[in-house]
Amino acid sequence: MLRKQLLNAGFSMLKEECITANVLKALDLDQERKSQLIKQKVPILLRNVFYYFAAMQGSEMYQSLSTGKVDYRCFALSKSV
């Protein structure tokens, strides 16, 4: 869907790459730091929202990335003027 929207907007697709595996690795490596920040700065009632937003391990977003339900894409685009 996003690809079609980009093409319909007049962009030419130079490159497209799925980078989900790299994103998951980065999320895993940054897990402890984000967890500590959320515990220190975010009220208990809002933490689940922050866990989702930060794609923390165990969150619905993290699971969606892990299972392929959601993926991260990197695009290189060109548009003539």
N, C-alpha and C positions, 0 to 999 in steps of 0.2 A: 504494500500500500504506500509506504513512504517513498519507495523507489519510483512508483508511478507518479506520485505528486511532484517529485523533483523533476522528472522528465517532462511532465505537463507544464511546469513552471519555466521550461526552456533551458534547463541544464543538460549538459552532455555528461554522461557517466564515464569518467576516466578510469576509476578504480573503485571497487567495493570489496570490503573484507570484513568477515565476522571476527570480532575481537573478544568475544564473550569469555573464552578461556583465560585470556590475559587479564580481563576485568575481575574475574573470580579469584585469580591468584593475587591480584593487588588487594582485593577486599579481605582475603585471608591474612595477608601480611600486615594489614592495617587494623585488624580486628581489635586487638588489645588497646591500642591508642584511642580509637573511637569509643570503645566501651567505657573507658575511664572518663573521657570527656562527657559522655552522656550522663554517667552516674554523678559527676561533679556539678554539671551545669543545668541539667534538665529536671524539672519536677517529675515525681513518680507518675503522676497521671498522664503525662505527655510522652513518656519514654517509648512506648510501643510505636507511636507515630515516628519518632526519631529512628528507632531500630529499622523500621520499614524504609524510611527515606535514605538511611545510610547503608541499606542492603546488608544488615548485620547477619551473621550466621544464625540460622533458625528463623529468620523473618520470611514472610511470604515472598518478598522481592528476591531474596537470596535463593530461595527454593525455585522460583520461576526461572532465574538465570541458570541454576544448576541443571534443571530438567529440560531446558531448551524452550520452555513456554515463552520466554522473553529472551531476546538476544541483543547484543551491542554490535553496531555496525560502524565502520569507518568508511567514509566516502571521500573521494577526490573528484571534484566537479569543475566543470568549465561552463561559462556562459558568454556567448557573443554579445557585444554591445552594439 
